Amino acid sequence: MALYCANWRKSIKTTDSVTLQNRDSNLTTVAHSPFSASSPQPAEHWSILGAGAAGLSVGYFAAKHGMGLTLFEAGSEVGGSARTIRSGEFFFDTGAHRFHDKDPEVTHEMKGLLGGDLLEANAPSQIVCGRRRIDFPLSPLNLLTTLGPLAVAEAAWDLLRARLAPARTFETFADLAVSRYGYSIAKTFLLDYSAKLWGVPPEELGSSVSGQRLKGLNLRTFFLETMRGRRAKTEHLDGGFYYPRYGIGQLMDALAQACGQKNIRTRSRLTRVFHSDGRITHIQINDREKLAVSRVISSLPLNVFLQSLDPPPPPEILDMSRSLNFRHIVLVALFLNRPQVSANASLYFPEPDVPFTRAYEPKHRSPAMSPSRQTSLVIEIPCGANDSVWQADRDSLVQMVTRRLIEMNLIQEKEILSAETHFLPYAYPVLDLNSAATAQKLLNYLTGFSNLKLAGRCALFRYVSIHDVIRDSRLLVEELMEAVKLAALN
């Protein structure tokens, strides 16, 4: 059985509560506060829904400003989809997480939290097609050696034609990928992969799903690598990042510790959100506690929050919320008796007949994640709630994954020490062409609640990384603190 712990992990205790009987309801009303009776009470108390990366980041910056807060987490552990799991001497994350140095202020904060345990790692990624390995982001020099001169010449011609086309705004991911790479490369490495990842044809995906990944391959790099070879090749490969020594869960736990253990309530699932006159007045936890609130920050999935409102939203808002789709992830973790599988942080699998999309080797993020002479490989299988893989049992999932990895000559059966499976619901929103407009209408509706803010990937229905979430949480808290100061002056 997996244990969510390490030497650095301390238990997150639930907030002590004073229970009062609510005469107007069969629910229990609980006054919750992280302050002792002798502590000065803030004019406003923040109730943060969800203790994943977004909720913890909001709590962290709020605590730095001295704001009273309580985080409510449905699970037994903080971190949401950014946890670290321990299995024997192995550690692995619930996702291929890493921390990019994109915002100096955020990086400074994280270094302050983790100190010497925030490591610098440099391990690029590769695409696996059959038994071929191609660098990602794509590199002309590597394509030449793996695909051959004829295929690269065709790709260069496709790329030239795409770049000579009139400039325009790209609405779909398919159009963006073809314009950036040319059709032959986009089809081989990106379009089929994206269809597997998102469960939607790339012609129906919005261009925002690309994030920052479509870079590196352009006419300039074709000529540079032709003239300068491998020295030019390494300049545009995105292999550098920061990573906590004991996994992404160490960062989540550091944020939780900064929030204050007594301010975090685990096993506290939001079941209803009561509102009146444009304000959230109470929240219900676990179908029994009714808590008065002054300010609410929700990091819960947008549709889940909307469907918890009482009174319910207008029928058209509820219908739109039900149309939003989220992708789930099944993780299969293999623990192997070999030093490493590859030298890469992640491997991507674009071929349609391969059931998984990505595999990551935790020890290439931090050596502490595996014993020195052994390694682990964590495989991601994206799916929908109604897909058979989401309902599959452990043995069938492990057998399916190991069979394909052996066929690809990535592992051998005799090397497998053990295996685990984990299920991650609401891993990320599906950003198809209709969802952006739908999500915006839903977000506009929620702006009608004066004491409500949203934070994070699932609440805002955006595809963002951890460093984006932390930065946006800092900006949100700064905005709210300005409002608190203005209210105090008035």
N, C-alpha and C positions, 0 to 999 in steps of 0.2 A: 504494500500500500504506500502511495506517495505521501510525503510529509511536507507541508508548507512551512519550512523553517530552515534556519541556519544559525550559526553561532551569534550572528549579529541581530537576529530577529527576536523581538520581545513581544509578549502577548499584548494585544490591543483590548483594553478593558472597556466594557460598556459604561455609559454614564449612569451614575446613581440618580434616581428620579423620585420626586415626591408626588404621590398619587392623590388626586382629588376627584370626587364623584361629580359628574356632570348631570344635573337634574333634568336637562332637556334632551338627553340622549341615553341610549343603552350602552354607549361607548364609554371608555375611560379617558378623561382628560388629564394629561401629564404636563406639569410645568418643568421644563428642562433648562438647566443652566450649568455651565462649566465653572461658575464662580462660587466661592464660599460666601456665607452670609456676610462676612466682614469685608469682602472684596467690593470695590466700587462697581456698580452695575452700569453697563453701557446703555445708551439710549436705544440702541438697536441690536438685535440678536439675529445672526444669520443661520438659517437651517439649510444645509447643503445636502442635496439628495444624490447619493452615490459616492462611494469612496474609491473610484478608479483614478486614473491619472488626472482627469479634469477636476473632479471633486477634491482630491487631495491637494492639487496645485492651488485651487481657489482657497482652500482652508489654510494652506501654508502662508500665502501672501496676506490673507485676512488676519491670521495670528500675528504676523510681523507688525501689523498696524494696531494690534491690541484689541481687535474686534472679538466680541463674544460669538461663539459658533458651536454648532453641533453637526456632525456628519452622520448620515444615516445610510448604512450599507446592508443590502439584503443578504449578502453572503457571510460566511464565517471569517473571512479574511479580507483585508484591504487590498487594493491594487486592481480590481476588476480584471480586464483582459491583459494587464501588464504585471503578472505575478511570476515568481520564480518557484519552481517545484523541486523538491529534493527527493531523490530515489537512491537510497544507499549512499554511495560516494559521488553520485552524479547530481548535477544541478542543470535544469533547463527552464527556459522561459515559455510562457504561454503566448508565443509569437516570436517572430524574428526581430526583436526590438533592438534598437541602438539609438544613441543620442548624438545628433549632428551639431556641430559648432556653427549654427546659423545666426544666432543672436548673442552678442557678447555679454549682455546683461544676464540673460538666462544661463549661459555657460558659467558665468561668475557665481551665480546663485548655487548652481549644482556643485561646483567645486567647493564652495563653502560648506555645503551639506555633507559631501562625501569625502572631502580632503584627498588623501592619497589613494583612496579606494575608487576614484573615478579614473579609469585607465584610458590611455590612448591606444586604439587598435587600428591596424591597417591590414585588412583582408578583403580584397575585391570579390565580386560575384561572377558566376559563369552561368551560361545557358547550356543545358544538356539536350542534345538531339541524337537519339540513339546512343552511340558510343563516342560522339563528337562533343567537344567542350569549346564553347565560344564565349569570349569575354563579354561582360555586360557592366556598364554601358558598352555598346558595340564599338569595335575598333577595326578600321580597315586592314591594318597589318595582320591582326588575328584572323579576320575573315579570309584573307588571302591564303593563310597557311592551313585553315581548316576546311574551307569550301572550294578552294582552287581558283585560278585566275579567270576562268570563263564566268563563273558565278559572280565573282567580284566585279568583273567588267560590266556584266548585266546590271548589277546593283548600282554601280557608278553612273551608268546611263540613266537608270530610273531616277536616281537622286538628282542628276543634272536636269532632267525634264521637270521634276517636281519643283526644283528651285527656280527654274525659268518661268514657271506658271505665274500668272498675276497674283499679287498679294491679296489675301482675303482672311476673314475671320473664320476659324474652324469650329463648327458647332459640335461635330461628332468626334469621338476618339479615333475612328477609322480614318477620317479625313486628315486629322492632325498627324497620325502615325505615318501615313503614306506621304504627306508633304515633307515630313522630317527625314524619313529614311528611304523613300521610294517604295513602290508596291512590292517588289520581290522580297526585300528584307522585312518589310512590315508584315507581310503575310506569313513568312516563315517563323519569325520570332515573337511577334507582338499580337497580331490579331487573333490567332487561335488561342494563344495564352490568355488574352483578356476575356474571351468568351468563356473559358473554363473558370477563370477567377471570379467573374462577376455574375455568371449565369445568364448573360444577356449578349446578343450579337453586338460586335463592336460598332456596327452602323447605328445602333440604338443607344450607345453609351455617350454621355457628355464628355467633352474634351478635358474637363477638370479631373477625370480619374487618372490622368497621366502623372499628376503631381510634378515632381522635378526630375523624373526618371528619363524622359526623352531628351537626352543630350549626348554630346560626345561625337556623334557621327555626322559629319558635314563635309562640304567640299574642301574646307580648309584642312581638316584632319586627314582627308585622303592624300592631299599633296604633302603635308608635313610628314606623315609616316612614310610616304614613298621616299622622301629626301633624307629624313633623319632617323628612320627606323624605330627601334624599341624605345629610345630615349624620348621621342615625341609621344609615343603610345602611352606611357605611364602618366603623362601630364593631365589627361582628362578622365582617367578612371577614378570613380568615386569610391575608393576603398578605405578612406580614413574616417574614423568616428570615435566618440567616447563611449565607454561602457563600464558599469559598476563591476567591481571585482567579483561579487557573488551574484550577479544577475540583475535584471531590471527591477526585481522585487526589492533589492536593497535600496534603490532610489525611492520606491514607493513607501517603504518602511521609514526611511529618513524623513520624507514629507509628513508621514503620519505622526512620527515622534514630535516633529515641530508643531503640528496642530495640537498636540496634547492628547495623551491616551484617554483621559477622562472625557474628552470632547467627541469621541468616536463611538457610535453605537453600531455594532455588527449584528447580524441576524435580525435586521430591522427593515422589513420590506414595505415600501410605500404601497398602500392599497387604495387610498382615496385622497383627493385634494379638494378641500372645500373653499368656496369663494363667494364673495358678495360685493356688489358695488365696485367692481374693477380691482379688487384686492384678494389675494390669497389670505384666508383667515385661519384655517387649520389644516393640518395634514393627519391622515390616519395611518398608523403603522401596524402591520400584522393583523389587520381586521379588528383591532380591539382598542388601541390607544389613540386618542384624539388629542393632538398637540396644537396649542395656539402658536402662531408664527408671526413674526414681524417682517422678515425678509427671507425669500426663498431663492436659492440658486440650484437649478436642476441640471444634472449631467445625465439623466436617464434618457433612453431612446425617445425621440420626439413623439412617436405614436403612442408609446406606453404612457407618457405623461398626459397627453391630451385625453386618452381614454380613461384616465383616473379622475378627471374633473367632475365635481359635483356642486351645482347642477351640470349636466353634460353640455358640451358645446352644441351649436346648431348642427342639424343632421348633415349638411354639406361639409362641415369641418370634420365631423367624425368619418364620413365616407372618404374624404381625402386622406385622413390619417391612416385608414385601413389600406390604402393603396400603396403606401410606402413599403419598400422592401429592404430587408437587411440580410447580409450574407453571414452565415454561420461557418465555423471552422472546426473540423475534427483534427486533432493532433495525434499522431502515432510516433512515440519516442522509442528508438531502438538503442540499446546500450551494448557496445561492441568491444570485443577483445582485440583491438588493433590500435596503433598510435593515432591514425587519422584516416578519414575517407578521402578528403581532398585538402587543398590549402586555402579554400574559399570560405568566406563567411556564409554565403548562401548559394544554392544551386536552383536554377529555374527550369521548369519542364513545360515547354510550349506545345508539345505534340498532343493532339486531341484524344488519342487512345490511352494516354497516361492519366490515371485518375487523380493524381496530385499535382500541385502547381509549384511548390517550393519545398526545399529541404535546407535546414541550417545546422551547422556543427558548432555547438556552444563553446567548445574549447578555443575556437578561433576568435571569439570575443573576449574571453578571459581564460587563462590556463587553469584557474581555480574551479572551473565548471566540470572538469573530468579528472580522474586519476591520470598520472603522467603517461602511462603506457596504454591507456584505453581512451575511448572516445564515445560520443553519442551522436545520433543523427535524428533530428526532429522533422517530421514530414507533415505538411499542411494539406488538408483536403477541404476545399471550400464547397459549400452546399447550401441548399435551402432547407427550411424546416420540414418540408414534406418529402425530401429526397431520401432514398433508401439508405444512403451512407450515414445519415443522421440517426437512423434507427438501428444501425448495424451493431452487432456485439463485438467485443474486444478481439476474440480469436479470428473472426472473419476479416476484420480490418487489418490486423497485423499480418495475416497470411496474404492478403491482397497486396499490401505495400511491399513486403519482403520479396515476394515473387518477382515484382517488377524491378526492384533494385538489383536483385541477383541477375536478371536478364540483361540489365544495363552494365553489368560487371562493376557495380559500385560497391557491393558488399558480397560476402560469402556466408552461407547459412551457418557454418561452423563457428563463425565469429560472434554470433548473436548470444549475448549473455541473458538478456531479459527484454521485455517490452511493456509499454504502458500506452493507454489511450486516454485522451481528455477532450471534452466537448466545450466549445466556446460559443455561446449564443451571442447574437448582435455584435459580431466582430467588426463590421463596418457597413455603412449605408451603401445601397446600390444606386449609383448616380446615373440613371438613364435619362433620356431626353425629356421625359415628362416630369421627373421627380424634382428637378430644380425649381420649376415654377410652382409645383404643388407644395414643396417644403417652404418656399417663400411666403405663400399665402397662409400657411399654418403658423409660421413665425410671426407674420404680421398680426394674426389673430391674438397671439399670446402677448404681444406688446401692449394689449389693452389692460393687462394686469400690472398695476404700477409698482408692485413690490416683488416682481418676478424677473429673474435673469436666467439665461441658459448658458451652459459651458460645455465644450467638448465635442468630439466627433459625432456621437450618436444624437445628442440633443440638438445640435445645430445642423445635422444632416450634411456634414462636410467631410471630405477625405483629407485629413491632416495627420502629421506625425507628432511624436511626443514633444519635440522642442517647440512646435507650433502651439500645442495645447498649453504648455507652461507659459509661453510668451503671452498668449491670449488671456490666460487666467490672470497674469500680472496686470495687464491693461484693464481687464474688467474690474479687478479689485481697486485699482487706482481711480477708475471712473466712479465706482460706488462710494469710495472714501471721500471724494470731492463732494458728492451729494450729501453725505453724512455731515461734513463740515458746514455746508451751506445751511442744512436744516438746523444745526446747532446755533448758527448765527441768527437765524430767524426765530 
